[in-house]
Each structure stands twice: as structure tokens, then as C-alpha cells.
Amino acid sequence: MAKAIALLSGGLDSTLAILTLLQQNIEVVAITFLTHFGCDAGNSSSCSSNPFKHAAKFNFEVKLNHLSDKFIDIVKNPKYGHGKNMNPCIDCRILMLKEARAYMDTIGADFIATGEVVGQRPMSQRRELFPFIDRQAGVEGLVLRPLSAKLLTPTIAEINGLVDRQKLHAFNGRTRKPQMKLAEELGLCEYPSPAGGCLLTDPLYSYRLKELLTYEPQPEVRDINLLKVGRHFRLSGEIKAIVGRNERENETIETMVRDGDLLMYVPDFGSPFTLLSGVLLFNNGRNGIISNCARITARYSDAKGLSLVNVKVLQADKGEFANLTVEPADSELIESCKVVPQNAKKTS
């Protein structure tokens, strides 16, 4: 029996690619790659879906592979450039195929399969680009793209008779109608909505990431995870404030506080939690920074209409640090330090 390593995002296309192989009695071991830039856990699109759900139903194996620092490195300096935002799609695909090739060799699989469709994504899923990506990843002839295989040069697996090319597909372009029809035929009833890509394709997230790398070229994982949460304010070169936008974000921020941080909120009113990162590790202008952060916290609380607001300040693991009475931040302060593109700055 032939054995394939399949790249599984959890979305419709990658799942259909696997089911197409299973229809030919090919053994499939799927790899789901994880990065620090995946979707928010509440997102219903493919990049946050459970990869094990369909594996249990259709009887294939799933392995998780976290790309960790390897992926951060290519995000910072991709050899083949970023897309419209911070997405290094070509370098990302090459890295994943290299990792898949290593695992293929380890378990003695015959080829690699992906759910890529010709013309579906403008940067990395172009017919003329597939051979280039495969060469750079060292997997020439080894990557079968079952959903568009009939539009592409036959792979080694097809030439050697491990896969019946006539039972593969010729899907093309951005429409999902052929895939949805195939899903119905194969008994795939539940699948997530199409995703625009990982967080690196999001303009605001990408801007925040660029800004972070400007001040911290070697960010910690927590710094990257905080980019997904709240409103961000740069109060100095070393210090940022993250202001929660709702109860869920407040809870997330609270779990990310660490030594050197302060946590602020307005008692007795609906209030964001504000994380002021690293302020106790830096002395220059500390009092002014703490005061400005308290003003921003007041501005986004339900007490923002008052002339003076009491803001409670807690120190990580040590309890109360101070109680400050401040004026809520005005538009000038908000706009001067809010981390958003200039043409998107708002006081709300």
C-alpha cells in the first residue's frame, strides 16, 4: 500500500485532498503545522479548526508540528518577500514542505500531498510557481496536489502507478463550488468557512508586528501573543500598554502579566484591564508613563465622562502598587501613542 504525508490545515481543501487519496486506498499520515501566528481560538475558519475531528471519522492519522523559531525567522526576513502584509507565503510553503520531506523520509512514506488549488491564492498557489517552490524545498516530483493534479505535470507517484491520475481533479481558481460538491459526494458534511489566511495577512496585526520588531528585534512569545489582544499604545521605546476591549480580552491580559508589569483598572465602573509591560524595569520617565497609562485606562472605562477618575494600579505578584486620580486621556494623547497606521488612528 502506498503511503502519503499530507499537509492538513483543517480546512475544506486540505481535507478533500486527503479523502481523495483515501478513496484510492492510500495510507495517509497528516501533518498540521502550528505557528505563533495562527488564528484566534474563537475564529471559525480553517486555521483554528480541530484537525483531529475528520481524522477520527475518516480513519487517518494526524501529527502536530510546531514550527516555532524557524517560522519567526522567515517572518522577520523572508527570502522571497512578504505578501501584501507580513505574510511570507512562499517561504512558509517551502519550510512546510521541507519539514514534510524530513518526516516522509523518517516513516518511509512515498510522497507528499497538499490541498493547494491552482489560482486560489495569488502569492503561493500559481501554476508556474509550484515547480519553483518544490525545487527550493528539495521535493521535486514528490508533491501531489490532488485537487488540481490534472492541470499539473504528473508526479513520481502518478508515473509509478501509486496514484491513479484519472481519479484526481482539475480544480482551478477561487470558487469553492467544485470542492463543496466533492465534499458532499465524499460524505464531508462539516467544514469551516474559507479563511483569508493566518494572522500575518491581517493589516492591523501586521502593522502591530512590524512596530514590535522595530523596538524589539527578538520578541518573546508572550509579546507576539499579546499582538492578538486589545488596543496597543507605545508609551516609550521599551514600554507598551495593552488595553482590553471586552471581558474575554481582560481575562487573557490578566493571565499574561509577569514581573516588571503593572495591571490597571477603574474600580466600581465597567473598565478595561490595562497591561503596562516592563515599566518597573525602566526608570526614565516612569512616573509620567504610569500616569499616561492610567489616563488611557480611564478613557476606555465607563467613567470616561468624569473629570477625574480613580485608577487602581497593581504590581505583578505583589498586589496594590498605587491608586491614581487622573483626567481621562484626551484625543491628543490617544492619537500620539496608539499603535495603528496613521490613516486609521481613531479616538474610539
C-alpha positions as CSV (number, residue, x, y, z in Angstrom):
1,M,0.0,0.0,0.0
2,A,1.3,3.5,-0.9
3,K,1.7,5.9,2.0
4,A,1.4,9.7,1.8
5,I,2.3,12.6,4.1
6,A,-0.5,15.2,3.7
7,L,-0.4,18.8,4.9
8,L,-3.6,19.4,6.8
9,S,-4.8,22.9,7.8
10,G,-8.2,21.6,8.9
11,G,-9.9,23.4,6.0
12,L,-12.0,22.1,3.2
13,D,-9.3,21.8,0.5
14,S,-6.7,20.0,2.6
15,T,-9.3,17.6,4.0
16,L,-10.6,16.9,0.5
17,A,-7.1,16.2,-0.8
18,I,-6.7,13.5,1.9
19,L,-10.1,12.0,1.2
20,T,-9.3,11.8,-2.5
21,L,-6.2,9.7,-1.6
22,L,-8.2,7.5,0.9
23,Q,-10.6,6.8,-1.9
24,Q,-7.6,5.1,-3.7
25,N,-6.7,3.0,-0.5
26,I,-3.6,5.1,0.1
27,E,-2.5,5.3,3.7
28,V,-2.3,8.9,4.9
29,V,-0.4,10.5,7.7
30,A,-1.4,14.2,8.0
31,I,0.8,16.9,9.5
32,T,-0.8,20.0,10.9
33,F,1.8,22.8,11.3
34,L,1.4,25.3,14.1
35,T,2.9,28.7,14.4
36,H,2.7,31.7,16.8
37,F,0.6,33.4,14.2
38,G,-2.4,31.1,14.0
39,C,-6.0,32.3,14.2
40,D,-7.7,33.4,17.4
41,A,-9.2,30.4,19.2
42,G,-12.6,31.8,18.7
43,N,-12.3,32.0,14.9
44,S,-14.4,29.6,13.0
45,S,-12.2,29.5,9.9
46,S,-10.0,26.6,8.9
47,C,-6.8,27.9,10.6
48,S,-8.4,27.4,14.0
49,S,-10.4,24.2,13.4
50,N,-9.7,20.9,15.1
51,P,-7.5,18.7,12.8
52,F,-8.4,15.5,14.7
53,K,-12.2,15.6,14.1
54,H,-12.1,14.4,10.5
55,A,-9.2,12.1,11.2
56,A,-11.3,10.1,13.6
57,K,-14.3,10.0,11.2
58,F,-12.3,9.0,8.0
59,N,-9.6,7.0,9.7
60,F,-6.3,8.7,9.1
61,E,-3.5,9.8,11.4
62,V,-2.6,13.4,12.4
63,K,0.7,14.7,13.7
64,L,1.2,18.2,15.1
65,N,4.4,20.1,14.2
66,H,5.2,23.5,15.8
67,L,7.5,25.5,13.5
68,S,8.4,27.8,16.4
69,D,11.5,29.9,15.9
70,K,12.0,28.6,12.3
71,F,8.9,30.4,11.3
72,I,9.6,33.6,13.2
73,D,12.9,33.8,11.4
74,I,11.3,33.8,8.0
75,V,8.6,36.2,9.1
76,K,11.3,38.7,10.0
77,N,13.4,38.2,6.9
78,P,11.7,36.1,4.2
79,K,14.0,35.2,1.3
80,Y,11.1,35.6,-1.2
81,G,9.4,38.5,0.4
82,H,6.2,39.3,2.1
83,G,2.8,39.4,0.6
84,K,0.5,42.4,1.0
85,N,1.1,42.4,4.7
86,M,3.6,40.4,6.8
87,N,2.7,37.0,5.2
88,P,5.8,35.2,3.9
89,C,3.7,32.8,1.9
90,I,6.4,31.4,-0.4
91,D,9.0,30.9,2.3
92,C,6.3,29.4,4.6
93,R,5.3,26.9,2.0
94,I,8.9,25.9,1.4
95,L,9.5,25.5,5.1
96,M,6.5,23.3,5.5
97,L,7.5,21.1,2.5
98,K,11.0,20.7,3.9
99,E,9.5,19.6,7.2
100,A,7.1,17.2,5.5
101,R,10.0,15.7,3.4
102,A,12.0,15.1,6.6
103,Y,9.1,13.3,8.1
104,M,8.3,11.4,4.9
105,D,11.8,10.0,5.0
106,T,11.6,9.1,8.7
107,I,8.5,7.0,8.3
108,G,9.2,5.7,4.8
109,A,6.3,7.4,3.0
110,D,6.2,7.6,-0.8
111,F,5.1,11.2,-1.5
112,I,3.7,14.4,-0.1
113,A,0.1,15.7,-0.7
114,T,-1.3,19.2,-0.2
115,G,-4.7,20.8,-0.7
116,E,-3.4,23.5,-2.9
117,V,-5.6,24.6,-5.8
118,V,-4.2,26.3,-8.9
119,G,-5.1,30.0,-8.9
120,Q,-6.7,30.1,-5.4
121,R,-4.1,32.3,-3.6
122,P,-2.3,34.9,-5.6
123,M,1.1,34.7,-3.9
124,S,1.8,31.0,-3.5
125,Q,-0.8,28.9,-5.5
126,R,0.1,29.8,-9.0
127,R,0.7,27.0,-11.6
128,E,4.1,28.4,-12.6
129,L,5.2,28.8,-9.0
130,F,4.7,25.2,-7.8
131,P,7.8,23.8,-9.5
132,F,9.9,26.6,-8.1
133,I,8.7,26.0,-4.6
134,D,9.2,22.3,-4.9
135,R,12.8,22.8,-6.1
136,Q,13.6,25.1,-3.2
137,A,12.2,22.7,-0.7
138,G,14.0,19.7,-2.2
139,V,10.8,17.8,-3.1
140,E,10.8,17.9,-6.9
141,G,8.3,15.3,-8.2
142,L,7.2,14.3,-4.8
143,V,4.4,16.8,-4.1
144,L,1.0,15.6,-5.4
145,R,-1.8,18.3,-5.4
146,P,-4.8,16.0,-5.8
147,L,-7.4,18.8,-6.3
148,S,-5.5,20.3,-9.3
149,A,-3.4,17.4,-10.4
150,K,-4.8,17.1,-13.9
151,L,-3.7,20.6,-14.6
152,L,-0.1,19.9,-13.5
153,T,2.8,17.8,-14.6
154,P,2.4,14.2,-13.4
155,T,4.3,13.4,-10.2
156,I,6.6,10.5,-9.4
157,A,3.7,8.8,-7.5
158,E,1.5,9.0,-10.6
159,I,4.1,7.9,-13.0
160,N,4.9,4.9,-10.9
161,G,1.3,3.9,-10.6
162,L,1.0,4.6,-6.8
163,V,-1.8,7.0,-7.6
164,D,-4.4,6.8,-10.3
165,R,-4.3,10.2,-12.0
166,Q,-7.7,9.7,-13.6
167,K,-9.3,9.8,-10.2
168,L,-7.7,13.1,-9.3
169,H,-9.2,16.5,-10.1
170,A,-8.7,19.7,-12.1
171,F,-10.0,22.4,-9.8
172,N,-8.9,25.9,-10.7
173,G,-9.5,29.4,-9.3
174,R,-11.0,30.9,-6.2
175,T,-14.5,29.4,-6.5
176,R,-15.3,26.7,-3.9
177,K,-18.3,25.2,-5.7
178,P,-16.4,22.2,-7.1
179,Q,-15.0,21.4,-3.7
180,M,-18.3,21.7,-2.0
181,K,-19.8,19.3,-4.5
182,L,-17.0,16.9,-3.9
183,A,-17.4,17.2,-0.2
184,E,-21.0,16.2,-0.5
185,E,-20.1,13.2,-2.6
186,L,-17.4,12.0,-0.1
187,G,-19.6,12.5,3.0
188,L,-17.7,15.5,4.3
189,C,-20.7,17.3,5.9
190,E,-19.0,19.7,8.3
191,Y,-16.1,22.0,7.4
192,P,-15.1,25.6,8.3
193,S,-15.7,28.7,6.2
194,P,-12.8,29.6,3.8
195,A,-10.1,31.6,5.6
196,G,-8.2,34.6,4.4
197,G,-5.1,33.2,5.8
198,C,-3.1,33.3,9.1
199,L,-2.9,36.5,11.2
200,L,0.0,37.7,9.1
201,T,-2.5,38.5,6.3
202,D,-4.4,40.8,8.6
203,P,-3.4,44.5,8.1
204,L,-3.7,45.7,11.7
205,Y,-2.0,42.6,13.2
206,S,0.8,43.0,10.6
207,Y,1.2,46.7,11.5
208,R,1.5,45.8,15.2
209,L,4.1,43.1,14.4
210,K,6.2,45.5,12.3
211,E,6.0,48.0,15.1
212,L,7.0,45.4,17.7
213,L,10.0,44.3,15.6
214,T,11.1,47.9,15.3
215,Y,11.5,48.2,19.1
216,E,12.2,44.5,19.9
217,P,14.0,42.6,17.1
218,Q,14.0,39.4,19.2
219,P,10.5,39.4,20.7
220,E,9.4,36.8,23.2
221,V,6.5,34.5,22.6
222,R,4.3,36.5,25.0
223,D,5.0,39.7,23.1
224,I,3.8,38.0,19.9
225,N,0.7,36.5,21.6
226,L,-0.2,39.9,23.0
227,L,-0.5,41.3,19.5
228,K,-3.8,39.5,19.1
229,V,-5.3,41.2,22.1
230,G,-6.7,44.6,22.9
231,R,-5.7,48.2,21.9
232,H,-2.0,48.9,21.8
233,F,-0.2,52.0,22.9
234,R,3.5,52.7,22.6
235,L,4.5,54.9,25.6
236,S,8.3,54.7,25.2
237,G,10.8,52.7,23.2
238,E,10.7,49.8,25.8
239,I,7.2,50.1,27.1
240,K,3.8,49.4,25.7
241,A,0.3,49.4,27.2
242,I,-2.3,46.9,26.1
243,V,-5.9,47.8,26.9
244,G,-8.6,45.1,26.9
245,R,-11.7,45.6,24.7
246,N,-14.1,43.2,26.4
247,E,-14.3,40.7,29.3
248,R,-12.6,37.9,27.3
249,E,-9.6,40.1,26.5
250,N,-9.4,41.3,30.1
251,E,-9.1,37.7,31.2
252,T,-6.4,37.0,28.6
253,I,-4.5,40.1,29.6
254,E,-4.7,39.1,33.3
255,T,-3.1,35.7,32.6
256,M,-0.2,37.4,30.7
257,V,1.0,39.7,33.5
258,R,4.6,39.0,34.6
259,D,7.3,40.5,36.8
260,G,8.0,44.1,35.8
261,D,4.4,44.7,34.6
262,L,1.6,46.7,36.1
263,L,-2.1,46.0,35.7
264,M,-4.6,48.8,35.9
265,Y,-8.4,49.2,36.0
266,V,-11.1,51.6,37.2
267,P,-12.8,50.1,40.3
268,D,-16.6,50.4,40.6
269,F,-17.1,51.0,36.8
270,G,-17.0,48.9,33.7
271,S,-13.4,49.0,32.9
272,P,-10.7,47.5,30.7
273,F,-7.7,45.8,32.2
274,T,-4.6,47.5,31.0
275,L,-1.2,45.7,31.0
276,L,1.7,48.1,31.2
277,S,4.6,45.9,30.2
278,G,8.1,46.2,31.7
279,V,7.6,49.6,33.2
280,L,9.2,48.6,36.5
281,L,12.4,47.5,34.7
282,F,13.0,51.0,33.3
283,N,13.3,54.2,35.4
284,N,13.5,57.0,32.9
285,G,10.2,58.9,32.9
286,R,8.5,56.0,34.7
287,N,6.0,58.2,36.7
288,G,4.9,60.0,33.6
289,I,4.4,56.8,31.7
290,I,2.4,55.3,34.5
291,S,0.2,58.4,34.7
292,N,-0.4,58.4,31.0
293,C,-1.3,54.7,31.1
294,A,-3.8,55.4,33.9
295,R,-5.3,58.2,31.8
296,I,-5.7,55.8,28.8
297,T,-7.4,53.2,31.1
298,A,-9.8,55.9,32.4
299,R,-10.6,56.9,28.8
300,Y,-11.8,53.5,27.8
301,S,-13.7,52.8,31.0
302,D,-17.4,53.7,31.7
303,A,-16.1,56.5,33.9
304,K,-14.7,58.4,30.9
305,G,-17.3,61.2,31.3
306,L,-16.0,62.2,34.7
307,S,-13.5,65.0,35.1
308,L,-11.3,62.9,37.5
309,V,-11.2,59.1,37.7
310,N,-9.7,56.8,40.3
311,V,-7.5,54.1,38.7
312,K,-6.2,51.2,40.7
313,V,-2.7,50.0,39.8
314,L,-1.5,46.5,40.7
315,Q,2.1,45.2,40.6
316,A,2.6,41.6,39.2
317,D,2.5,39.1,42.0
318,K,2.7,41.8,44.7
319,G,-0.7,43.3,44.9
320,E,-1.6,47.0,45.1
321,F,1.0,49.4,43.7
322,A,-0.8,52.7,43.7
323,N,-4.2,54.5,43.4
324,L,-4.1,57.3,40.9
325,T,-6.6,60.1,40.3
326,V,-6.3,61.2,36.8
327,E,-8.1,63.0,34.0
328,P,-9.3,60.6,31.2
329,A,-6.9,60.8,28.2
330,D,-7.8,63.3,25.5
331,S,-7.7,62.7,21.8
332,E,-4.2,64.1,21.5
333,L,-2.7,61.6,23.9
334,I,-4.6,58.7,22.4
335,E,-3.6,59.6,18.8
336,S,0.1,60.2,19.8
337,C,0.7,56.7,21.0
338,K,-1.9,54.4,19.7
339,V,-0.3,51.6,17.6
340,V,-2.3,51.8,14.4
341,P,-1.5,53.0,10.9
342,Q,-1.6,56.8,10.7
343,N,-4.6,56.8,8.3
344,A,-6.5,54.5,10.8
345,K,-5.9,56.4,14.0
346,K,-9.2,56.9,16.0
347,T,-10.1,58.0,19.4
348,S,-12.7,55.4,19.9
